[in-house]
Structures are given as C-alpha cells and as structure tokens.
Amino acid sequence: MYSNTPSLSLTKTIPLENGDILTATGGLSYALSNGDTLSETLKTTTDALLDSGLKDTPADLQTGASYSFNLSYIKPVSDKLTLTPSLSVSKMYYKKDTNSGKVDVTYVLGLSTSYAINDWLNLSGAANYTAKDGNRADVIEFRDFTSGFTLAVNHSF
C-alpha cells in the first residue's frame, strides 16, 4: 500500500501591538492512494467477498482532495505563562469508487498553556475538542475531548 499526497500550505504570522501573535494557515492537498484489494490482502478470492462490494482496497478509497484552515492566538500572560487557543477546520472530498461524493469535515478547538517554572523546567498542558461530521450515513461521526500535561526538563551542553 502507498499514498502520495502533494500539499501546499501558506502561513501568515501577525505580531500584534500588544505583544500577542495571531497565526493563520491555509492548506490544500490531494491524496493518491493505492494498495492491494481486500481479496489480495486476505489471500482469498471468494465470491462472497467480491459480491459484498469489498473489491476496493481501503487505501484506494482514501483518494481525494482536502483543504484546511487553522487559526492560533499566542497570548503571553506573563514572563512565565503563555496561553494559546486554536481552531482548525479541515474538509476532505473523496473521489474514488464507493467513496465518491463522500465529504468529511473535522473541527478541532484547542487550548494549550506553557508555564516556565525556572530556566530548566517547564510545565505544559493542552486540551482539544474534536468533532467529525460527514454528508452520508456511512461517515463515522464522533466527538472527542482529550487533554494532558507534560513536564519538560531542558539542559544545554
């Protein structure tokens, strides 16, 4: 299986007078996917598999165009604390076989923080809410919330 995905993205970083930074990124891509059929993968060619419509490889079905748009706002609250809310939207248009005409839209709303405890120790936290919707009944839609913390130790040699 393989996938070639040429992409193009443009980013504009805008420093604001108050010291905050706004970053906007837009991108386009096109995925060209190919792989073994399901029967080749399973090393079987039963009529049941072919009659069930599973003749396409899952990799082939991922072929399509997508675009994305991202915004982030970096807010230094103090010398030690930075907050960064962000919003991302991506849309995938599938182009091949049974997925032709299928559209997925994914939204991600996030917030990350970074606190410099001292010169060599940093505490970071992040939380993201992700939602995926589509235009057909066979699109797997979901809502998800993830969060976490990291503790980083820095040392220069």
N, C-alpha and C positions, 0 to 999 in steps of 0.2 A: 504494500500500500504506500502511496505517496500523495503529497499535496503541495502544489506550488501556489503561493499566494503573494503575487506582487501587490504592493501597497504604496500609498502616498499619503503623507500627513503634513500638515502645516501647524506650527505653534506660534502664538503671539503672546509674549510676556509683557505685561504693562505694569511698570512700577508706579504706584500712586504717591501723591504728595505726602500722605500721612505715614508713609513707610510700608504700607501693605503692598502685596503683589497679586495681581489678577492674571491668571494664565488661561488662555483658550486654545484648544486643539481641535482640529477637524481632520478627518481622515476618510479615505476610500480604499477599498481593497476588492480583489476578485480571487476567489479560491477555485483552483482547478484540481480536483481530486480524482484519484483513480486507485483501483485495488482489485483484488480477487473477488469473484462473485461469491455469494454465500455457499453455493454448492462446491466451489473450489476450495473455500476455506474449510469446510467440514469434510472435504474429500468424499463427497457423495453427490449423486445426481438423480435423486429420486424424483419421480413425477410429482409427488406431494409437495415438495419444496418449490418446484417450478410452478405448479398450479396455484400455489398460495400467493403468488406475486412477489416472492422473495428472491427474484432473479437478480436484482440490483445489489451491488455491494453497498454497505453503509457509507463507505468512503466516497463512492460516486455520487451519492445523494447529497453530499455536502457542497457540491459545486454551486457557486453563486456569488453575487455581489453584496457588499455591505458598506455601510458608512457609519461613522461615529462622530460624536461631538462631546467634548469634555470641558468643564469649567472648574477651576480651583481658585481659592482665595486664601492666600497665606497672610495670616494676621499675627505679627509678633505682639504678644500681650505685655511681655516684659523682656528683660535681657535673657531670662532663662526659659520662658514659656512661649510656645508658638501653637496656634490653633489653625487648622486647615480644613475648612468644609469643602466638599467637592460634589459635583453632579456629572454623571455620564449617561449618554443615551446612545445605543447602537441599534442598527436595524439591518437584518440580513434578508436578502431576497434570494430564495433558492431557484435554480434554473434547470434542474435535470430530472427527468423521468417522473416518478411518483411524487417527488417533492416540488415539481414545477409549479410556481404560483404561490408557494408557501412563504410566509413572511413571519419572522420572529423579531420582537422588539424587547430589548433589555435595558432597564433603568437601574442605575446604582447611585444611591445617595450616601455620602460618607462624611465622616469627621475623624480627623487624626490630630493628636496632640503630641508635643515633644517638650520634655522638661529636662533641662541640663542641671543635674544635681550638683556636679562640680566639673572640673576640666576633663575628667576621665570617666565619668559615669553619667549615663543618660537614660531616662525613663520615657518610653513612648507608648501610646495607646491608640487604638483605631477601632471604629465601629462602622459597619456598612449594612445598608438595607438594599437588597436586590430584588427586583421584580421582573419576571419574564412573561410576556404575553404574545399571542400569535393570532393569525387570521383564520385558522382552521381548527376543527375539533381534534385533529391528531397532534397538534402542537402541545408539548408538555409545558404547562404554565406552572410557575412557582413563585413563592415569596420566601425570602430568606433574610435572616439577621445574623451577622457574625461580628464578633468583637474579640479583642485580645490586647495583651500588654507585652512589651519587650523591655529588657534591661540590657543596655549595651555598655561594654567596657572598652574604652579607647586607650591605646598606647602607641606612642611614636618611638621608632628606633633611630 
